[in-house]
Amino acid sequence: MNLLNIPGIGKTSLQLLEAAGFTDIEALAQSTAPELARTLERANAILKISKRSPSQTTLKKWITSARAHLNLPGPSEAASSLPVNYEQSPQVAVMLSNAPFAIPLPAKTLVENQLGVQNIPAAILLNCYTGDLDVRVEQRLPASRQIKPAAIPNSYVKVGDFGNPRIEIDTFKIRTTASMVDPMLNTEPVPHPSEPARVTLIRSPRASTNEGRSPQSRWYIRGVLHSHPLSIVFGAITTLCLMIITPASVISTALLLLSVESPTYFAWVPKGLLIFPAALPVFGLVYLMLALSGTCRVCGQKLFTHRPHLKNSKAHHVPGLGHILPLCVQILLFRWFRCTHCGTPIRLKE
């Protein structure tokens, strides 16, 4: 169901919601007003879609309308409880000041009683506690463990580890120093020991693809492999042709009309210019079928459609020509491009 069915959501609000990841009514209905407000403010601060983000009152109305469309019950008040800062409570402050054992434990006490760090309970952060807090003060000493004291060496204190065995290190998450180098300068893919060859190919191209090319050259193919490279190429061709045919058809139509109205002065206009106005609807239809489906593999934003928001600083741009035309030329000439929205390099060759 379209978000435009929600009262109060216009085109600008729709673009802001889609940029923040709320693309349908189901996602909007499952969110809360504070969470949605933070997400929209962060997205609007980056993309500059709207002058100001919607207020929480407006967001609550949107969420209520979305839940009404889906026949979902409203959020319970108990589920939306916020953290309470108990440190500002005078009663809690008095209890903490009267607590007899709220003092740090010296290292000597830990050694004599054979206490490890895991044996000391973690304190409650009173300024982040959610719900009701039951504070009790008891005049009771902590029971010491009846364990034979360990011998203390002369040079250092050795504290035994009586807790659970350490968790084994996940070797699959260990990265080599070569993988930490700038990926734009990598000349060969660095395969992970446990990942398949297809995943390695998605991350970086084959060594033969960039053989003999400098990493600083624009002809050096880089980035993440797109899942549908042919559709991106055809979309770039269609968009480029449409951007050329549109002004050509307007000019040719005007010249043909002038040749009919004033044949004496415009007899030089060839009749073959009629091909441009005739080809315009054909390329427009192909653009709707191919170019509109071309999206970035990383952020999912459409590549060949103009969107009024702040573009990435690394996007392909030529003053006076915008972003889409340089993007199409980059795709057709070099077989890789940077996404206009997120700036991620995407390649079209393995």
Buried (B, 14 or more C-beta within 10 A) or exposed (E): EEBEEBEEBEEBBBBBBBBBEBBEBEBBBBBBBEEBBEBBBEBBEEBEBBEEBBEEEBBBBBBBBBBEBEEBEEBEEEEEEEEBEBEEBEEBEEBBEEEEEEEEEEEEEBBBBBBEEEEEEEEEEBEEBEEEEEBEEEEEEEEEEEEEEEEEEEEEEEBEEEEEEEEEEEEEEEEEEEEEEEBEEBEEBBBBEEEEEEEBBBBBBBEEBBEEEEEEEEEBBBBBBBEBBEBBBBBBBBBBBBBEBBEBBEEBBEBBEEBEEEEEEBEEBEEEBEEBBEBBEEBBEBBEEBBBBBBBBBBEBBBBBEBEBEBBEEBBBEEEEBBBBBBBBBBBEBBBBBBBBBBBBBBBBE
